[in-house]
Each structure stands twice: as structure tokens, then as C-alpha cells.
Amino acid sequence: GALPLISKDLYVMRKAAGVVTELASRVSSQLTDFKALVETFGEGLYTELDFRNEGLNQIKMAKLIAETPNCTGVIVPDVYMKYTTRRILVSQWIDGTKLSDLEPARIKQGIKDAQEVFLNQLLTWGFFHGDPHPGNLMLVNSGPNAGKLVLLDFGFFGSLFF
């Protein structure tokens, strides 16, 4: 898999960041610890590459949405943790179309719901989706949830502590 290559790349980046930090401190008043930045980036990357973590984020977000009355227009696919591993995520199939593939008029159907759920993530729950682009959002095409917004890709999440 890609993990050994990523580990080697991060090792090289960390070494280079140490050199850059040292050089920058000699020629400027810059106090950025580039080594710490690379380490933080690496931690996030390893976390994002573990589908068990992604599944837990997905479950947590589904629970938060379900407990918030004004977020009924948004759903999250169920996760089957029994079958999920570090390298495989097993979740519910939802018949939908990614916002990136929809006409603007159809996208407008989900804007109010998207605003509500993303504002709650930042201002109420302190647990937020770190990659909310149109490819990670769908509108449900059929079934009991038709027309609802679906959140996808729960690998990159952040937390705010209030």
C-alpha cells in the first residue's frame, strides 16, 4: 500500500523542515516551527488514512444531525463498523447525485439545509467536516429521503473546544 511511501515522505519532509526552521531563524525573526507543522500534518494524514477513524466520525456526525431538529434535511450514510477495517470502509449505499454533477437550480434545493448543518458544526457541536466541497455532498434521488442532502467523506474532521 501507500503507507510505507507516505511514511518515508513524511520522514524526509520532517528532516527538511528542521533545516528550514534553522535557516529561517538565522536570516529573519520568523519563529515558525516548520518541523511541528509537518508533524501535525502527518498526524492528520495518518488519521485520515484510517477508515476506522472515518467510520467513527461518520457515526458521530449522524448522531449529532439526528439530535438536531433543524437539520432534518441532511443525512449521513450508516456505517457498518463490523466490516470496516483500517483499509476498508463499509457504509450504506445511497442513490444520489453529487452536487458537483448537478445544475445550479437543483443545488439550490439543499442550500438552506447545508447552511444549517455546517453552522451547527462550527457554532454548536464544535465538530466539523474539514473537506466540504461539492464532490462530498449529494442530493438523494429516490426513496424516503429523496431531495435530502447527504454528507460524504468523513476522513478529515476538526474539533473546536468551547
Secondary structure, 3 states (H helix, E strand, C coil): CCHHHHHHHHHHHHHHHHHHHHHHHHHCCCCCCHHHHHHHHHHHHHHHCCHHHHHHHHHHHHHHHHCCHHHCCEECCCECCCCCCCCCCCECCCCEEEHHHCCHHHHHHHHHHHHHHHHHHHHHHCEEECCCCHHHEEEECCCCCCCCEEECCCCCEEECCC
